[in-house]
Amino acid sequence: MAITTKDSARTIKNPDHLRFHRLHQHLAPTFGESWFALKAEAFARFFGTPFFLGAQTLIVLVWILLNITGVSHFDLYPFILLNLAFSLQAAYAAPLILLAQTRQAERDKAHAEADALHREDLAQANEKRLKVAAEQAEQMIKLIEMNTELTKVTKQLTERIEIITEQLHKHLVE
């Protein structure tokens, strides 16, 4: 973070918004960063996309139409092979989705901890600022009191000088 000062105004250039999250980068995901874990998570995330749902619906419709119309007879009604394919898909999809959810929960936990630390740092910095502001206000009050006292002393001295000047003037004129 670069801080520059110009005419008593502080500006921050290129702030690192993730600086509090970097403390948690050492946390290893639950299932690691292996090729399989990353691909499994990507595949599980793909299950919830509109493209996947649309493509799967289209494949099922084509499958059923081909078998009902008689164009092909690889899976006749009650579509046992299609049910087997759905069962196989569900058998793999459920653990992959759970894996993705677990990994996301770990990331969310690390980010929540980083956010909590950031809020705590902000609270501590705010307390310090309030303490400094209170000290400065107290100093200002003391300075104002001292200024008031100096003004009174100056007034008294000015009045005494005026009296002495008048007396000296009278003495010299007579």
Secondary structure, DSSP 8 states (H G I E B T S, - for coil): -EEEEETTEEEEES--TTTTTGGGTT---TT-S-HHHHHHHHHHHHTTSHHHHHHHHHHHHHHHHHHHHTS--SS-TTTHHHHHHHHHHHHHHHHHHHHHHHHHHHHHHHHHHHHHHHHHHHHHHHHHHHHHHHHHHHHHHHHHHHHHHHHHHHHHHHHHHHHHHHHHHHHHH-
